[in-house]
Amino acid sequence: PFLSRIVVDMTRSGMGLAGLDIPPLDDLVREVVIEEGRVPLSVNWPDGAGLLAGVLQARSSLDPKLSARIYCELAEAQRRDPQSDFAVQVRRAFPMTSAGAATPESNGAAFTALAMAIVDRKVGTVAGVAASDIEACPMPPSRITLHGREDLAKHWALSAALAVGSGTQFAQAMGEWKELADSLSKRSEFQPGDPTGFSLVDIAADRSGFRTADAASDPGSSSAMARRLSGATADAILPPSLLSLEEGPGVDFVGRYGSLDDPRFAGVVKEVDVVLDRQGLVLP
């Protein structure tokens, strides 16, 4: 359910960037009924004769064939030499041999492939990756961690993929929404291995992922960022000092930070960004 909502909301967000006024998902889809062999939806479609045509013409700028090829290369490398360190997977997705010719498009494909390998191969649907293109190269079952935690690797990889697929503002909003949902839920969306409750450490991983992807999507820094990613370490991906941030079921988000729009929350996010600017992967 979480990944499905991301895909649908990402599509909505992309349409909004294209100038199409699409209502929020909860307003757009009024009713869902699961029946044998089909799932009828009651959709509250907005008025406007040109809107449907605009939606049908929407296209992703990501290269699905390249994403599939990089994913298969990651899977083959993992079968040949299993590695649990997320930094190794990042370096494999951004090999030094191709860094000099890297472009925003090739970097976007690499971030998408990395998320397919670390989070779920279905992430590729966002980039239009066909299931038939990756059937022959499934990622071996692996426990891949960042600073010993699977959830941080997934947060970073998915946020980076969301950033190249729909823009950093959407990736940031999804990360913050997920953490706020966790603070109100008994079970995290990223179980197993993810502490329940609100986590500033997870948000730090989200921000590192989408900030890195944003910089790598800039034509002026795409090649330089690919070179940095080809030598990425766990400490550069997520500086260790950020691991001491608040997290867990005992964190009272409302009492401590008010809301996602509260200056107190904005202040702690700014502190995270300062650390990432000084010690992270993004070029100064």
TANOR-V659101 format. One record per helix or strand. SS is the DSSP state (helix for helix, strand for strand). FROM is the first residue (numbers start at 1). TO is the last residue. If there is no record, write none. Layout:
ss=SS from=FROM to=TO
ss=SS from=FROM to=TO
//
This chain:
ss=helix from=2 to=17
ss=helix from=25 to=28
ss=strand from=29 to=35
ss=strand from=38 to=43
ss=helix from=49 to=56
ss=helix from=64 to=80
ss=strand from=85 to=85
ss=helix from=86 to=93
ss=helix from=96 to=99
ss=helix from=104 to=118
ss=helix from=121 to=127
ss=helix from=131 to=134
ss=strand from=145 to=146
ss=strand from=149 to=149
ss=helix from=150 to=166
ss=helix from=168 to=183
ss=strand from=199 to=199
ss=helix from=200 to=216
ss=helix from=222 to=230
ss=helix from=234 to=237
ss=helix from=240 to=244
ss=strand from=247 to=247
ss=helix from=253 to=257
ss=helix from=263 to=279
//
